[in-house]
Amino acid sequence: MSERALEGLRVIECGELVAAAYATKLLADLGADVIKVEPPGNGDAARYRGPFPGNQVDPEKSGLFLYLNTNKRAITLDLRQRRGQEILRELVGGADLLVHNFGPHEMTAAGIDYPSLSEINPKLILVSIAPFGLEGPHSTWATTDLTLWNAGGIAYLNGGGPGTDDMPPLKAFGQQAGFQGGLNAAIAALAAVFARGVNGAGQHVVISIQECLAAILELTYEYYPYMGLIASRLGHKPIQPLDFLECKDGWIFVCCVEEHQWQTLVDLMGNPEWTQIELFENRIARAANWDACKLFLQEWASTQSVSDLYHAGQARRIPLAPVSTMADLLTSDHLKTRGFFAVIDHPKAGRVTMPGAPYGFGCTPWELRRPAPLLGQHNDEIFSTLLQLNESTRRDLHAQGVI
């Protein structure tokens, strides 16, 4: 087997929940040696987020934690104590990157600041992921995923909007803001590694999760100054049909905004009389009268199955797309053929199925080499081999609550 893409890169991860953990997971799955630092006792807060087998909370069986922390080694270290900070600095001396998602105040409390760390290791790349960055009037604000989706503007796109004042903004399920922050952090971290290969110097990379979300708002910024339009999922669309329809066994998305697409859809429906009404004579008129048009379309779609309608549309080049459920994805023949889902055995959770990599390498493979670590699983291994702390010292540190 060829050498992994990031073989030899050592990464220290500090933080809670998703952003830092996902950034370093992406690196670990490509071969980086990631050492995850968790607080003694309870560990990463992600250990207490579900789903859990049988809905029984177990910090070693959290589906979120198991996914985020494959291929990592883990230690416990209390960064609130001076000795814990000293040990972190010793680890930094032999690391390429330190990735964290502490806010500015938490960074100070944990002893993480780039000037002092770079004195220990001038080649260190410090990646700081913070809700609003490390500067600006909002930088010290506490946040949740819900706060960030709204701050980044995406919740408004996914609800509310002109003419729908009774519909509130809506965030996506789960911790998606953290995933976006982690993805951008991983890309920026690798860019800094590449730059270090050119100039030999480390640097401080700062990620604002709010800005990660605002950066993927597509054309919404242009819509407003160019056209005076405020984009929203529920806002009035100038052309139709471009909407979801509920079939008898699920949902399908219809996108027939070209006249030839609409006419082919009308043929598929059996050329019902209502399609000849003047109110629906073109895509602009259909948009202006969409409330009525959709009622007719929905009545017809409710008699169809998603699969039959989708394949009938494919055969006629009608843009229809089934809305996949999680069960649909897990059983997808296409994803199975591509080997997207990975299975790994965990000592506590048993056999676990999780998403794999959305990319493939011809020479430097992606693979799951080890499951997510148990809390403090690699304390002895890392403290003895990397820091040469003998057994007596480790016992004392444990008794003091440092590790």
N, C-alpha and C positions, 0 to 999 in steps of 0.2 A: 504494500500500500504506500502511495506517495505521502510525503510529509504534508501535514495539515496546513492550511493557509496561514494561520496565526501561531503556529508552533513556536515556542520560545518566548512569547510575549507574556509577561506577568502583570496581572491586574489585581488591585485591591478594591473591593467593593464595600461601601458603607452606606447605610440608609435603611429605609422602610418601604414596604409595599412594592410598587411597580417600576417606577422610572429607572432608578439605578440598576435594579435587578434585571430588567429587560435589556438594558444597554449591555450589561456584562454577559447576559445569557447569549446574546448574539455573537459576542467575542469568544465565549467559552465553547460554543458549539462549532466554531471554526478552528479550535485548537489552542486558544489562549489558556494559560494557567490562571484561573480566577480564584482568589481567596476571598470568601464572603465573611465579613465581620458582623456578628450579631451581638446584641446585648445579652449578658448572662441571665438566666432565669427563663423568661418567656420567649426570647429570640425576636426575630422579625415579625412585625404585625401581620404580614401576609400569611403566616402560619395559622391565623385565626379567621381567615376569610375562606368561605367555601368555594366550590362545593366539597362536601365531605361524604365518604361512603356511609350510607344509612343515615345521613343527616346527623351523625354523632361527631361533635367537634373534637378533633385530635390534631395537635400542632404538627404531627409528623405525617398527616394524611391530607392536608389541604390541597385541593386540585390546583389552585392558583399558585401556591408555593412550589409544588412539584414541577409545574410547567416552567416557572420562571428561573429555576435554579439547577437545571440539568448541567452536568459536566463541571460543577464547581466543587471546591473544597471549602469547608466552613469551620470557623473558629468563633469562640465567644470572647468578647473583650468589652469591658466597661469604659467607654470613652469619656465618661463624666469624671473618672478618677485620673489623677496625674500619672500614675504608673501605667494605666491603660493607654494614655496618650503617648507615653514614652515607647511602649511596645509598638504602637502603630507607626511611630517614626522610624523605629528599627526596621519594620517591614517595608516602609517606603524606600529605605536605602537600597533595597534590591528590586524595586518594582519599576515597571515602565509607565503604568497608569494608576491613578487613584480616582475612582468614579464614585460620586456620592449624590444624594438628593436631599441634603440638609439645607434649610434656609439659612440666611445670614447669621441669625442669633445662634442657631444650632451649630453652625460651623465653628463659631467662636467657642462655644461650650465644649465642643469635641476636640479643640486644638487644631483644627484644619484651617490653615491659611497658606496661600501659595508662597509668599516671600520666605517664610521660615522653612517650609518643606523643600523648596528649591535649593536652599542652602545645603540641606542634607543630600539631595540628589538633583543636580542641575539638569539632568535629562528627564526628570519626572514630568509627565503630562497630568495635570489636575483637571478633571472634568466635573464641573459643578452644575447640577441640574436643580433649578429652583422654580417655583411657580411663576414668579414675575422677574426672574433674573436677580442679580445681586445689587442693582442700583435702581434708583427711581423711587417715586413716592409710594409705590405699592410693594416694594421689594420685601418688606418685613411682614406683610400680611399673611395670616394663616389661611389655608385654603383646603377645599375638598375637590374631588373630581367634578362634582356638580358646579362648584364655583368656577373652575377653570373652563368648563365647556361654555358657560355663559360669558365669562370674561373674554374668551377667544372668539365669540360671535357665532359659533356653530349651532348652539342651542336655538338661536333665533332662526337660522336657516331651516331647522328641523321642526318648525312649528310656528304658530302665530302668523304674523304677516298681514299685508293689506287686505281688508275685508274679512278677516277672520279673527276679530278681536276676542272672540269667546274661546279661542284655541290657544293654550299657553305654549311657550317654548318647550322644547323637549330634548333632553340629553340622551346620548347613546347608553346602552346597558354597560355596567361594569366600570373598569378603570381605564377607559380608552385614552383619556388625556395623558395618563402616565405612560402608556405604550407609545404614544406619539413623541413624548419627551425622550423616552429611552431610545427610540429609533434614531432620532436626530442626534442624540448624544453619541451613539455608536458610530455614526457616519463622521461626525466632527472629530471624535477621538482618533479614528483611523487616519483622517486627514492630517491631524497633528503628528501622528506617528510617521507618516510619510514625510512631512516637513522636517521632522527631526532627523530623518535619514539624509536630508539635504544639508541642513545647517548645524546639526549636532546638538541643538538646544531643545529643552522642554518648553512648555508654555501652559498658561491657564486658559481653559476653554469653558465658557459659561453658556448654559442653555436656559432659555426662558420658555416654559411650557405654554404660557399664553401666546407667545409669538410663534411657537410650533403650530398651534391651532389656527391662529390668524393667517399664517402663511399658506394654508391649504383651503382657503375660502373660494378658490377658483376665480370666477369673473365678478364676484359680488362688489368688489371695490370699483370695477369699471362700469358696472351697471348704473351705479348711483350718479357719478359725475358725468358719464356719457349720455345716459338716457333718463335720469331721474327716477329710476326704478329701484325698489327695495326687494331684493330676492328673498324668497321663502319657499319652503316645501309646499305650504298651503296657500301661497299667494296666487293671484289670478294669472294664468298662463295665456299668452297672446295667440297660441295655436294649440289645437287639440285634434285627436286624442293623444294624451301623454299622461297616463295615470294608471293606477292599480285597479284591477277588477277581481272580485272574489268568485272563484269557481266553486263547484260543489265539494272539492276536497283540498282547497288551498287557494293561494293567490297567484295572479299572473300580472305582469306589467305589459301594457300595450303602448307602442310608440309608432303611431301611423300618421305622422304629420305631413307626409307628402301625399299628394292627391292620388297617385297610382297605388300607394300603400293602402289608403283608405278604401279605394274601389275594390281592391283585392280582398280586403277584410269584409266588405259588404257582400261580395260574391260568396265568401266562406260562410257568412251568416244566412245565405239563401235569399239575398236581395229583399229584405223585408220592406214593406211600404213606408215605414217611418223614415228610412234613409233618403227618401225622395223629397221630404219636406224642405221647403225653402230655408228654414232656420238652420239646416245642417248642410247647405249646399257647398261650402268650402271650409277649409281649416280655420279661417278667421271667424266665420259664422258659427262653426261648431264650438269654438272657444267662448264666444260671446254668449252662447246658449248651452254651455257645457252641463249645467245642472240637469237640464232636460235630456240632453243627448246621453249623458252617463246613465240615467235611469233605464233607457232602452238597452244600452250595451250591457249594463249590469244584469238585467233580467235574462238576457241571452247567455251571458257568461256563467250564470248560476246553474245552468243546465249542463255545463261542460266539465270534464275532468281536466286538471292542469296538464297532465302528460299528453292526452289526446289533442288538446287545443294547441299546445306548444308544437308538437310534431306536425299537425296540420298546417300551422303557420309556417314552420320551416319549409315544408314542401312547396309552399306558395310564395316564399320569400317575404312573409309578413313579419315585421319586427315585434315578436312576442317573447317574453322571457319569464320563465317560472321563478317565483320567489322561493329560494331554497331555505328549508328549515335546517336546524342542526342535524336532525336525523337524515335528511337528504344528503347533506355533505358527508357524513360518516359512511354512508352506503353508496356514495357516488362511484360508479365504475371508472369514470375518468380519473378521479383523485386516487383511486386504488391502483390503477394502471401506472400512474406517475409515482406511486409510493409516497404520497404526501404525509399520511399519518404514520407516526412512529409508535412503537410499543416498547416499553422498558419495564423491567422488574425492579420494584422498590422493596427494601427489607421490611417496611411497616405497611405500606399501602397495597402491596402485591403488584399484579400486572396493571400497568397504566397506559392508556392510549392518549396521545397528545398530538397536536399539530407538529409537523416536521418543518423542513426548510422550504421556502418558496423559490429556491434557486438550486442549481446543480453545478458542480465543478468537474471539469474533465480530469484534472490532475491533483487537486488538493481537496479531498472529500470532506463533506459535512457528515458528522455522525454523533450519536448519543453514546458516549463512552462510559458514563456513570450516571446513576439517578441523582436526584436532588439529595443533598446531605442531611443527615440527622443533626439535631441541635448540638453543636460542639463536637461533631464527629471527628474532626481532624485536629483537635487541640494538641494532642501529644505529638502527632506527626509533624505539624508545622512549627510548634514552639521548640521542639527538640532539634529538628534538622535545619530550619532556617535561622533560628535565633539562639541555638545551643543552650536552651534553658534546661537544666537537669531536673530530674524527677522531684527532688526536694523543693526546688524553687517553684515548680509548677504547682505542687501541693499547697505551698504557702500562698501563691497568687489566687488559687481557687478558694482557699479559706478566707481570704480578704475580699472576695467577690470581684476581683479584677478580671478573672477568666471563668 
